[in-house]
Amino acid sequence: MANIKARWSFELITTCANCLNTINLDDVNYYSYVSDLGLEVCEQDTINSTNIEVECPHCNNQFLVDCEY
């Protein structure tokens, strides 16, 4: 009998600087900042994981985020 599988799960969450709504950067209106920018899970302090331009899906505010683990 085969072993039961365990699946990795993660979230990349931020808060809009304007409206304070929570945003999951892995799923913003069918766009993934994670896969579309080529981020590695837990990546921080790299060119890809700093100064990411984000647009809030709730209020359209644009702001910069840095990933941290």
C-alpha atoms as one frame of an Amber mdcrd trajectory, in Angstrom:
protein
   0.000   0.000   0.000   1.310   3.473  -0.907   1.964   6.172   1.658  -0.585
   8.929   2.145   0.548  12.185   0.495   1.149  15.465   2.297   0.872  18.624
   0.224   2.813  21.809   0.819   0.697  24.922   1.214   1.702  28.553   1.528
   0.280  32.062   1.290   1.877  35.365   0.457  -0.334  37.863   2.253  -0.108
  41.641   2.447  -2.358  44.487   3.512  -3.245  47.388   1.254  -1.614  50.581
   2.485  -4.738  52.536   1.522  -7.887  50.513   2.330  -6.256  48.013   4.748
  -7.850  45.007   3.022  -5.913  41.752   3.096  -4.532  40.604  -0.273  -3.315
  37.103  -1.123  -0.562  37.804  -3.657  -0.740  34.236  -4.928  -4.290  34.839
  -6.218  -5.280  38.378  -7.216  -8.072  38.183  -9.789  -6.503  35.072 -11.369
  -3.001  36.628 -11.299  -0.245  35.183  -9.143   2.587  37.491  -8.154   4.354
  34.329  -6.962   4.414  32.256 -10.142   4.183  35.117 -12.637   7.230  36.843
 -11.086   9.073  33.542 -10.616   9.289  33.831  -6.831  10.529  30.846  -4.870
   8.628  29.871  -1.721  10.077  31.829   1.228  12.236  34.008  -1.057  13.249
  37.327   0.473  15.901  40.011   0.058  16.364  39.295  -3.653  15.764  41.366
  -6.770  12.561  39.370  -7.460  11.208  39.649  -3.910  11.707  43.366  -3.193
  10.000  46.465  -4.570   7.145  44.412  -6.054   4.556  46.731  -7.559   1.131
  45.649  -6.298  -2.277  47.007  -7.224  -5.010  46.461  -4.665  -7.999  44.654
  -6.224 -10.319  46.422  -3.768  -9.387  50.099  -4.225  -6.834  50.084  -7.102
  -4.185  51.669  -4.886  -0.666  50.944  -6.133   2.123  50.324  -3.636   5.422
  48.461  -3.231   5.964  45.357  -1.114   9.007  43.385   0.000   8.591  39.669
   0.734   9.701  38.380   4.107   9.724  34.950   5.635
